[in-house]
Amino acid sequence: MSREKSQQVFARAQQLMPGGVNSPARAFGAVGGQPIVIDHADGAYLVDVDGNRYIDYIGSWGPMIVGHRHPEVITAIQAALERGTSFGAPTVAENQLAELIIEAVPSVEKVRLVNSGTEATMSAIRLARGYTGRDVIVKFEGNYHGHVDSLLVAAGSAAATLGVPDSPGVTPGTSQDTLTLRYNDVAALEAAFAEHGSRIAGVILEPVVGNMGCVPAEPAFAAALRSLTTEHGAVLIFDEVMTGFRVAYGGAQTLMKITPDITTLGKIVGGGMPIGAYGGRQEIMDSILPAGKVFQAGTLSGNPVATAAGIATLKLLRDHGVYERLETRAAQLADGLHHAAQAAGVPHQLQRVGSMMTLFFNPDPVTDWDVSSKSDKAQFAKFFWGLMDRGVYWPCSQYEALFLSDKHTEEDIAQTVAAAAESLQDL
């Protein structure tokens, strides 16, 4: 298929923006070649500026769970636009979205709306420190919590290694109170609390990781997180920006039956519009200004257009049997990919939680970053372009999960599995 117009647009973009993109995940750096430029979307499909149509398994990196341009979401956005785009003042819609979140997410008694997932995690970290009066935050390798300075840390898998910055511009002082541990490693977690327990303000993790591929927290690990944070008076933070309303209506915590102290949200709660949120126990949330002393503010927080899209999306998810359909389609896709890889003799792991999954080019079950990082990235890149050339838009990194929407049909799944089988045979 021709991508001449995409190439022309991207060439111009490189003169205007760093790397030609406004977020690195769009640059195709892990697979080579140039990104395609999207013109429009509908349902489960994207169409690029050259007129090529793709079955979309990114869904704007997660938010488009009810599909692109869902009529009820579009109608809600249009109605909100008629009243104005931003007020910098309270609205009824803020209450409505907050009520839906509190009703659905077990850990949330009060919630604060913000503008992005990064802003939500940044604010949750500050809240954990302000509430406990402690400094140290524990995070895990391979867990991405947005581009927050103190969380852009990679520090090996030692049980208690204090963080070293992972990006220029992040100072050692910013990250010195971040403790980086291995995901799903109970012994390392216990050792960290044994040594630093009185200094640990909180632990933040993705309960199902999506940025080293789809990797769920193991039950023993999740149980240790809850018991150790409770025992030592630390705050347990679930980053559900990706998994919130994705793997289940109330998020991964409902599947795990673990209630964190703070939950961060984004993506789906804005229905495709920019939004974030963080919420938790009332006692903790009332530490935030103006109820308490922990500062956080935002001019566009609770934006009326974003809240309208979020309300419409959550109501669709709550009332229309979406998750049952997603489970059926996701299981069909996962089984099809697994059998196609088996038939091609390609060592692999297929890991799935609900409607998010990853086909790892890796012979070993992926439980942490050490294992994930050994995946065959060259094989993945060939597979990726094989799918793209067959009209299937796939995450452009081995370390990103794919997402289904309620608009994917059985025919879409069959077409995708057929494209995958051909691509795998070509490796």
Secondary structure, DSSP 8 states (H G I E B T S, - for coil): ---HHHHHHHHHHHHHSGGG-SSGGGS-TTT-S----EEEEEBTEEEETT--EEEESSTTTTT-TT-BT-HHHHHHHHHHHHH-S--SS--HHHHHHHHHHHHH-TT-SEEEEES-HHHHHHHHHHHHHHHHT--EEEEETT----S-GGG-B---S-TTEE--BSSTT--HHHHTTEEEE-TT-HHHHHHHHHHHGGGEEEEEE-SEE-SSSSEE--HHHHHHHHHHHHHHT-EEEEE-TTTBTTTBTT-HHHHHT---SEEEEEGGGGTTSS-EEEEE-HHHHTTBTTTSSB----TTTT-HHHHHHHHHHHHHHHHS-HHHHHHHHHHHHHHHHHHHHHHHT---EEEEETTEEEEES-SS---SHHHHTTS-HHHHHHHHHHHHTTTEE--SSTTS-EE--TT--HHHHHHHHHHHHHHHHT-
